[in-house]
């Protein structure tokens, strides 16, 4: 066999055998990986919406997903909104909850971020940042409180605490949420989503 | 080369030819994922998995591969094992996979792995290649463990997530930032070189 033919044969065989193995492994792990991603989202929803028993996906864009949350009796418990936006270092993906009246943010959690460790990455910390997202007024736009305060009681209902030495990361999270609130209002206005629970109690 | 005892073949990877401290190979993951001990160990184990299996495969098929396409063939073999490691981590160790981010797929370009195939497995028996890969993996894990321990203890005051420094300790944030990785590695390389010179002189 000529050298060229041998080279082609060997590379083809190596490629085919590797490909076969990978297809097998992908088949074995695919389901579990999907379950892990699903579990991560469900966990995030449970953190931000109280009494969320049933999650219904009602709107989906690449960087903006809305879940309608029903309680165990089928009533609207609130909305969970997953949004992705630009952070200080890289994209931030977060989830926040709205109560059934859509007038109050019930909580916020970070799904994915690559902010500076020890500084901006504190947007994931309950003590430093997330606790200040409970019961915020969602009717207008939120603003940043700077210099930061110690307890949530010192903030106005429309204010979010800043993380010391990570103002930009704090601000980016706030911007993602403000933009999401505007997008949500626009969608409701255009009747692209309905939050009236009575229409879909079959689910 | 074949005159080395099995024991010596293993031991050389730990110190004399330690991939990080003596050969300065695989520095990208060494610097990038050693902010915490758990990610350091996980990266070490994933690299060990790829290195050992690739060495076994390359040593077994080395005679079938024409010299002109050997690098391409090795890379396909390595990339397959890396993809398997990545999928398995995503399916069964999801939080660790999230923490390691893009650095698992990047094991493909870790010079230690291709370097060992080219320098060792393609010229030695399967058994010797296995021992060599085992030694190099142990050396790599050891290096990552030392680096990540120093960085996590000084940068966060914890070891494997457990508080060990007490409340008086103020974490040195720089240690978990990229600069801390370079500083720590530089000091460790200096120490390694110092020990090397001392032992050489005494011989």
Interface residues (C-beta under 8 A of the other chain):
Chain A: X3 X6 X7 X10 X11 X14 X15 X18 X21 X22 X25 X26 X28 X29 X32 X33 X36 X40 X112 X114 X116 X117 X118 X119
Chain B: X35 X64 X65 X66 X68 X69 X72 X73 X76 X77 X79 X80 X83 X84 X87 X88 X90 X91 X92 X94 X98 X101 X155 X156 X171 X173 X176 X177
